[in-house]
């Protein structure tokens, strides 16, 4: 296994599909890639029916000219296994592999990932094509790594074989039906079972404990699929070739930290709204889970990708032009391609690849823009991509060994996310269940930190409990548990220990309320933390309308600060109130409290803060940031990290106007080589980004 593979600089390129192009375009395409500074392409992952046009009939030579041409030009190749898009002959031969939904209906063919990838007959054919493709090209000198499958976890199959595997999984986990009955509380509504065969199908289930375990099982299915493919590929891979997959973090079957454990490096696909979607001074709604809006959300994606393995990652797909359907045409403003790429690099990306090289002339993604437009003639997008390639080449080894800085550690709980998708605490504006409750709570905190210049490291709850407490306190002075609802005693005790050892623990709503099976805890809320926080509650309420708040003198409150969505009716038991609600008939007074505990402190946030309140909280928690040192404020952001014994700073202007910052220490503009003395001023052009190196600095 090649753990976190080593290569210099930042790889740069795109997915390339010669099989979608007209004959004779290969040399032209590769030459244009060289001129654009490409160092890597991704190939082969989407065309099983090209590799194997009929059952057992293989055509493996068609990719050879692509690999030869790339290698001759110094372009590396990531080879994909085509297992996520099965050929029609397999659909016809084995229709039983179609994924079945919760209502018992088989998914129709004509898209992708329509099958249950755990079905043994599917695995047999998938293994055969993996071995054929990888064996054919494993020794090719252009191939530096493999992408197995593609954006795994697209469905939650309810096939009979999958359900029976779930029952077997439960039997291993619980041993007896009596224990299952007790742990799940199946006395409720007469759900006790006498035999395993009596367990009902998940499609009609309303029991939260059942649903959480079903999602955990499904997560293991996606993890197993990728680990199984990776194991096959490693039988052929050279020691200098890595194995990865490309993650879409919104996939319902995905438990990313568990899935990434079988890989050599994390890779993922960030998509984001361009134009005003990358303006810090414009607030646009997020219309889909798979893409982001706002600069803060782009940084957040990078921090989530870093969290999967707690190390730098690869970007296997991202925007070149418009993304989505033919009604979603929003190509980037000039400068935004470089801005977005450098934001991802600033949070740990070691590769930037576009999806894709050439805009397609057919298929559902005809208007998903590539580096080249439909005319195939290089235009503005190509020129800006080429400018980015030149920039990355100039930066070169300045980012070798780069590690992003972090002022704050935020926990991510996949179990809570899954639980809240089924059994959410928050409501939408229309009063319906908000299946995005977890993201809504966590995003409120993350956005507040990001927009005030504080940098965030994300850890999964499983990763957090494995870290020594003293090391966590030393590295991260602030720890945020925004919504640790599904949490065992070990997680809550680790939070408590962090504060006791000297850290500043921030606790959000629902933290310490549920246990590891999403059962309401019997202790005083927040369980195992209430004495440390100096507050407790037994009442809580949803908010139909935001509540205005006031603050103590030491807490600077931004205009427009409000509590939204939720209120914990806090009772003070040693804590002091930092932020208060305006009086209501409910009687809730304290919105945010704080209390010393051991050598540290616990702050409790009993609501979902709106943007002004979240920013106010962030400034109070992290008063000193890199952005403040640069005298930068929104729409300018500063993201820093360590490399080569010094600091690297990425300074972005997320607006259409010029902005000036102050260079805080003697620095070198990495692209131009120009030196700036401490205290000098630097002007960022509209949509501009600059990278500075501060040799030997800890600033």
N, C-alpha and C positions, 0 to 999 in steps of 0.2 A: 504494500500500500504506500503510495506517494503522498504523505500527509502535507497539506498546504504547499503544493508544488512551487518550486522556486523558478522564477524567470525575471529578468530585469525590466524596469519600467512598467508601463501600463499597456497591455495588449489592446489593439484597436482594430475594429473591422465590422463585419456584418454577416448575417446568414446569407448564403449564396446558393441559388438553385439553378444550376445550368440546365437541369431537366425541364424547367419552365420557360427557358429562353429559346429564341430562334437559333437554329444551327449556324455556326460561324461567329457567334458573339463572344466566345470564351476568351480569346486573346485580347479583344478590345476591353472586355470587362476587367480582366486581371491587370492590364496595363493602367487602366483608370484607377484601380485600387492602389496600385503602387504610387501613382501620382498623388493620391489622397492620403498617403501615409499608412495604409492598412498593413497590419502585421499578422492578422488572423482572420479566417473565415470559418463558418460552421456549415456543415453539409450533411445531406443524406437522411435526415431523421423523419421525413414526412412522406416517403414514397415506397412503402412496402410493395405495392403492386408493380413498381418499376423494378425493384430488386428481384421479385418473384411474381412474374405476370400470370403464371398458372401454378397450381399446386405441385410443388416439387421441381418446377422448371425455373432455374435461376439465371439472371443476367447480372453479373457482378463486375463487368469490365467497363461499364459506361462512365464510372466515376474516375477512372484512371487518368484521363487527360486533365481533369480538374486538379487532381492532386499533383500531377507532374508539373502542370503550368504554375500552380501556386508555389511549389517548392523551388522551381527555377527562378522565381522572383522574390524569394525570401519570405513568402507568406506561409504562416503555419496554419494547420487545419485541425478543427475539432470535429470528429466523426460521430454522427448520431445513430442510435439504433432505432429502426422505424416502427416500433411496437405499439405506438399509440394510435395509429391510423391503419386499420386492417383492410386488406384487399377484398373486393366483392366476391371473389371465388371462395374465400373463407367464410364470409357471411352466408353464402348460399350453402356451403358444405356443412356448416355447423351453426344454424340459426339459434341453437340453444345457448350460445355464449352471449347473446344480447343481454345487456344490463336491464334488470327489472326494477321499476320504481316501487314506491311504498304502497301504491294501489294495485300492484300486481301486473302492471302493463309493461311490456317490453319496449325499450326505446327503439324508435325507428332508425333505419340506416340512412346514411347520406350526410352525416356530419363527421365527427371523430370521437374517439373514446366512448363509443356506444356500447362497449362490451364490458362484462365483468372480468377484469384482468386477473382475478384469482382462480378462475375456472381452470381445472387441469388441462382440458383439451386446448384452450387458448395458450396456456403456458408451453405446451408441446410445440406448437407451430412457432410461437414467439422465440423459443430457445433455438429452434432450427435456423431461423433467419438471422438471429444475433450471431450465431457461430459462423454462418456463411460469410456475412459482411465483415465481421471483425477479423476473422482469420485471413480474409483476402487482403486486408489493408493494414494489418497491425504492424508490419515491418516497413511500411512506407515512411521515408524520412520526414515527410511533411506533417504527419499526424503527431500532435503533442498531447492529445487527450480525447476522451470519449464523453458524449452526452447520452446517457441511457434514458429512453423514453422521452417524454416532453410534458411539462406542466402536469405532473401526476396528481391524482386525487380529484378528478373532475366530477365524479358521481359518487353517490352512496348506494351501491347495488343492494337490492333486496332479493336476489335470486335465492332459490331454495337451498342450493349448495352453500351459499354464503350464510344463510340463516342457520343451517345445521353446523357450520363451522363456528358461528357465534355461540351456539348452545354448548359445543365442546369447549370453547374458550371459557365460558362461564363455569362449566363443571370443573375445569382445572383451577379456576380462580377461587371458587367458593366451596367446592367439595361436595356439599349436600344441598338439597332443595330447602331443608330447614334453615340452613344458614342464609341462603339467598332470600327466603321469606323474611327473616329477621332483619337483614342488612338493608333490604329495599323497602321495608315497611309494607309488605304486601297484604297484611291484614286489612289495609285500607281498601274500601270498595270491593271487598271480597275477592282479592286477587291472589290469595295464597294458592300455591300449586302443590300437588302431591307427588308429581312425577315431572321429570325434565320435559317430557313430551307435551306437557300441558302449557308450556310457555307460549304466549301469544306472539304473533308476528309484530315487528316494529312499526309497520305502516299505520296501525290504528292506535298505537300506544300513547298514553298521556302521563305515564309515571315518570317523574324527573330522574329518578335513580336508574331506571331501565335505560332511558334515553342517553344519559351520560356514559354508561358502560357501552352502549351500542356505538356511540361516537368514538370512544377509546378503541374499541375493536376495529372499527372502520379505519382509524388512523394507523393501526398496526398493519392493515391490509396494504395501504399505500407504501408504508415503510418496508414491508416485506417484498413488494414488487420491485422496488428500486434496489434493495440489498441483493435480491436474487439476480437481477440483471448485472449488477456491478460484479458479483462473484463470477459470473460467466465470462464477462469481458476481461477480468483480471487473469483468466487462464491464458489469454493471448497477449495482453498488454505488456509493453516493455517497462522497465523500472523507471524510465523517465517520462512515462505517459500517465496522466491523471484520469480519474473517473468522476463524473459529476452528473447532475441532472439540472434542468432549469425549473425553478420554483415560481409558481404564481401563488402568492401568499393568501389569496382569497379562496383557494380551492377547498371545498367542504371536507374532504377526506384527509387533509394535510395536518400532520403534527411535525412541524418543520425541524425542530431540534432532534427528534428521534430519527426522522428520515435522513437528515444530513450526517448522522453519525456513521453511516456506512459508506460515505463518500470521502473523496480526498480533499475537496474544496466545495464550498457552497456556491451555487450559481442561481441567478434569478432574473425575473423579467419585470422591471418597473415601467409602467406606463402612466402618463400624466397629461393633464389638460395643458395645452400650450396657450399662447397669446396671453390674455388676462389671467389665465389659470396659473401663470408664473409671475404674477405681479403681487408684491407684498402689500400694496395699497388697494387691492381689489379683493373682495371676498365673494367667491363663487361656490355654489353648492356642489357636493360630490354626487354624481348621478349614478355611479356604479361602483361596486366593491373592488373591481379589478383595476381601476385607475384612480389617480389622486389629483387633487387640486390645491394649490397654494405651495409656495416654496417650503414651508414647514413640513408639509406632507411628503415632499421629495426627500428631505433630510430624514424624516421618520422611516421611509422605506429603507434607506441605507442603513439606519441603525437596526432595523429588524433583520435585514440580511446579515449584518455582522453578528446578530444574536444567535443565529442558527448553530454556529460552531465557535462563536467568540473569537473570530479571526476574520481577516480580509476575505473578500468574495469576488466573484465574477459577475458582470452584467452580460447575460447572453442575449437579451432582447431589450430594446427601448426605442422610443420615438425617433424617427427621422423626419416624418411629415405628419399628416393627419392619421389618427388611429380610429378604429371602429368601423361603423357602417357608412354607406354612401350619403347619409344625411348628417354626418359628423365631420365636417371639413374645416379643420382649424390648424393649418400649418403654422410653424413657429414664426414669431417676429424675428427679424435679424438679431443675431447675438444669442438667442435662447438655446440653440443647440450646444454651444460651448458652455453656457451657464449651467445647463442641466447636467452635462457630462462631468463638469468640475465639481458640482455639488455631490454627485455620487462618488467620485474619486475622493473627495474630502472626508466622506464617512466610511471609506475603506475599500472601494472598488479597485480591483487590479486589472480589470478588463472592461472595455465599453464596446459592445457589439450592437449594431442596429438590426431591427427587423423591418426591412431587409434591404438587400442591395438594389433590386429593381422592382418597381411597382408592377403588380400582376395585371395581366390583361384578361383574366378569367377567374371564376371562383368567387366565393363569398367575401374574400378580402381584396377584391379588385380595387377598392378605394382606400386601402390601408397603405399609406405612402411609404415608398422606399427611398434610398439615397438618390436613385435615378427616377425620373418621372416616367409616365407612359410612353413618351416619345423616345426614351432611352438616351436622350441628349443631355449631357451634364448642364445643370442649371444652378440657381442660387443655393439650393440645399446641398448639392454636391460641393460647391465652392466653400460653403461654411463647414461642411464635414472635413474637407481637405485642410482648411485653416485649423480646425481642431486637431487633426492628425499631426500637422506641423508643430502645434503647441505641445502636444504630448511628447513628440520626439525631442523638442528642446528641453522639456522638463527632465526627460531621461531618467537617470538614476537618482534624482533628488528625492523620489518617493520610495526608493527601495527600503524595506523594513518599516514603512510608515505605519503608525498606530494613531487613530483619531483620539483626541482628548475627550474627557468627559467630566463635567461638573456634577452630574446627577446620575444615579442608577435608578432605572425604572424596571419593575417586574412585569413580565408577560406570563399570563396563565391561559394556556390553550384550553384547559379543562373549564375554566370560567367562561371563556368565549363560547365554547360549545354549549354549556349549560344555559347561558343567557340567550343563545339563538333559539333555544326551545322554550325557555322559562324566564323571560326577561323581566327586569324590575322596572324599566322605564317604558313610557308610552310615547307614541308619535304625536304630532300636532293634532291629529284627528282622533286621538284616544285609543288607537289600536296598539297592540303589543309591538314594541320596537325591537326587532330581531338584531339590530346593531347596537344594542345597549352597551355591550362591553367596549366596542370601539368608541362609542360616543363618550364614555367616561374617561377612558385612557387618553383619547385624542385631546380632550379638554386640557389635561395636565401637560401633555407633550407640547401642544401648540403654545401654551403659555411660556414654557421654558424656551422653546425655539425662537419665539418672536421677541424675547428679551435678551437673546444672545447666549443663554446657558446651553451647554452641549450635553447630550444625553447618551448614556450607554444602556442598552436593553439587555436584560438577562431573563431567561426562562426560570420559572420557580424551581424547577429541578436543578438547574445550574446553580442557582443562588444558594440552596441549602448545602451544596457540596463545597462552597468556598469558605476558607477560614474567616471567622468574624473579624479578627484584627486586621487582616488584609483588606477586607471590604471597607472597614472604617477608614483605613489609611488612604485607599484609592478613591473612595466616593464619599464625600462629606455629607451628601444628602441622598436618601433612599426613599423612593415613592412606591407604595403599594396602593395603587389607585382603586383596585377592585379585586382583591384576593378573596373571592367568595368561596370557590371550591379550593379548600386548603386544609391539609392535615395539620396535626399539632406541631410537627417538625417545622413546617414553614412559618407558622405563627410564632413559635418559640425562637426561631432564627431571627425574625423581625425584632422581637423583644431584645434578644441578645445584642443585636446591632446597635440599638439605641443605648442599652446599658453600657456598652463598650466605648461610647463616645460619639456615635453617629447621630444625625438628625433624621429621624424616621417620620415620614409623612403618610398618614393613613387616610384612605378614601372610603366612600360609602360601600357597604356590603362586605368590606374586609373583616374577617373574623366572624362572619355570620353563618356561613355554611361549613360543613366538614368535607372530607375527601369524596363523599358520595352526594354532595349537594343537599344533605339533610340539614335542617336548621339546628344549630348548636343549642345545647341546653344551658350553657353558661351565660353570664351577663355579657351583653354586647358592648364593644367588640370583644369577643371571647379571647382570653389569654393576653389581652392587650389593654383592657379597660383601666386597670390600676396604673399601668405605665403611662397611659395617655391622660389620666386624671379626669376622664369623662366616662359616662355610660348612658345607655338609652334602652328603652323598651318600646318606644313609639317612633314611627316614621311615617312620612306622607309623600305621595307624589304631588308635584306642583303643576297646576293647570296653566299658571302664568308665572313669569319670573318674579322674584322678590328683590327689592332694593336692599342694599346693605350699607352699613356704616362701619368705621374702623377705629381702633385705638390710635393714639397719637403716633406711636412708633411704627405703624403700618401705613404706608403711603398708598392710598386707594385711587386707582385710575377712574376718571369719569365714566359713568355708564356701567360700573361694576354691579353685577346681579347674581343671585343664586337661581339656578334653573333645575327643573325636572324632579328634584328630590330634596327632602329635608329629613335629617335625623334629629329628633327632639332631644337634644343633649342635656344631661344633668352634670353639672360641674362637681368634681370631687378631687380638687387639688389643681386643676388646670385654670389658666386665665383666658378670658375671651379676647381674641385678636380682631375678629370681624363679627358683627351682629346683624341679625335680620331686622327690618322694620317691624314694629309690633303687628301681630295678627291674632285672630281668635284662637289659633292653634296653640299659641303660647310658646312656640320655639323662639329662643333668644340667640344662642351662640351658633354661629355658622362655622367659624374656624377658631380652634382653641390650641393652646400650646402649654406644655408642662415639662419641667426637667425630669429626667429619669436616669439614675446612675450617673455616668460621666457624659451622657448625651441628652437628647430631647425628643419628645414625641409631639407632633402637630397633627391634630385631627381636622379633616375637612368634611363637614357633614352635609355637603351638597355637591352638585355638579356645577363648577364655576363657569360663567360665560367668559368670553375672551378677555374683556378688561379685568375681571376678577382673577382669572388664571394668570394673566401677566403681572398683576399686582402681587399675587402670591409668589410667583417665580422671582420677582425682584427682591422680595423680602427674604426668600430662602437662599438665593445666590446673588448677592449684591455686586460681586466682582466677577466680571466675565472678560473674555478676550475682546468681545465687541466693545465693551466699555473702554478697554485699554486703547483701542483704535479710534475712540470717540465716534463710534458708529452706532446708528440707531436705524430702526426700520424706515425705509425699505432696504437698508444695507445690512448684510449679515457677514459675520466673520466665523469661520470654522477652522480649527487648528488641530495639529497633531505633531507627533515626534518622529523624526527620521534622521539618522546619521548624527545623533548627538545634539541636534538643534530643533527649532520649531519651523514648521511649514504652515503658513496662513493662507487660506482661500478667502478672498474678499469679494463679495457679490453685490451688485447693484440690481435689485429686483424691481426696477421701475423704468419709465421712459424719460426720466430727467437725470441730469448729471448730479453726482454727489461726491463730496470730498471727505476723506478720512485723514487721520493723523497717524503716521507710522510711529509705533511706540518705542522701537529700539532700532539700532543700526541693522539694516535689512538689505537684501538683494532681491530685485524683481527677477524671478526665476526665468521668465521667457526672454527678457531683453538683456539681462545681466547688469542693468543699471543699479547703482547703489544709492540707498536713501539713508540719510542720517536720522537718528532719533529726533522726533519732533517735527520732521518735514511733512508736508502735506502732499497727498496724492489724490488726483481726481479720477473717478470712475465714470466712464462714458455710459450713456443709457444702455441698459441690459448688459453691462460690462462685468467682467470678472478678472481679477488679477491674483497671481500667486506669488507670495513672498517667502523667502527663506531667511530665518534669523539664526545665523550660525552660533552654536553653543548656548542658545538662549533657553531659558525656562519660562519665558513670558507667554 
